[in-house]
C-alpha cells in the first residue's frame, strides 16, 4: 500500500525533527504528495533525526533496535 509521508507519520509515535531522508528542494511534494510504501517511508525515516515518545532517536539503517514499523 502506498501513502504520502504525512499520512505514514500519523501512524508512528514519532516526530521528524530534521527530514534528511526527504527531498529538501521539493519538500512539500516529497512529504505531502509523493505516495510511497511503508518500507520507503521507513528508509527515509532512518536517514532523518526523529523524536519518539519524547526522546531523541537515531535509527541506523540495517541496525534497528526495534522491529520494523511496516
C-alpha positions in Angstrom: 0.0 0.0 0.0 1.3 3.5 -0.8 0.5 6.6 1.1 2.1 10.1 1.4 4.6 10.6 4.2 2.3 13.0 6.1 -0.2 10.0 6.4 2.5 7.4 7.4 3.9 9.7 10.2 0.4 9.8 11.8 0.6 6.0 12.3 4.0 6.2 14.1 4.7 7.5 17.5 7.4 9.8 16.2 8.1 13.4 15.2 10.5 14.3 12.4 12.9 17.0 13.7 15.3 17.0 10.7 13.9 15.4 7.5 17.2 14.4 5.9 15.5 11.5 4.2 13.2 13.7 2.1 14.0 15.9 -0.9 14.7 19.3 0.7 14.5 21.1 -2.7 10.9 20.0 -3.1 10.0 19.0 0.4 6.2 19.8 0.1 5.9 17.3 -2.8 8.3 14.8 -1.2 6.4 14.7 2.1 2.9 15.6 1.3 2.2 14.5 -2.3 4.5 11.6 -3.3 3.0 8.3 -2.5 5.5 5.8 -1.1 5.4 2.3 0.6 5.9 1.8 4.3 9.3 0.4 3.6 10.3 3.5 1.7 8.9 5.7 4.4 11.0 3.8 7.0 14.1 4.1 4.8 13.6 7.9 4.8 12.9 8.0 8.5 16.1 6.2 9.2 18.0 9.0 7.4 16.3 11.7 9.5 16.5 12.9 13.1 13.4 11.9 14.9 11.8 12.1 18.3 9.9 9.1 19.7 7.9 9.2 22.9 9.6 12.5 23.8 13.1 11.1 23.4 15.6 11.9 20.6 16.0 8.8 18.4 18.7 7.9 15.9 17.8 4.9 13.8 20.6 3.3 11.9 19.9 1.6 8.6 20.0 -2.2 8.9 20.6 -1.9 12.7 17.1 -1.3 14.2 16.7 -1.6 17.9 13.0 -2.3 17.4 11.3 -4.3 14.7 10.3 -2.6 11.5 7.3 -0.3 11.7 6.0 -1.9 8.5 
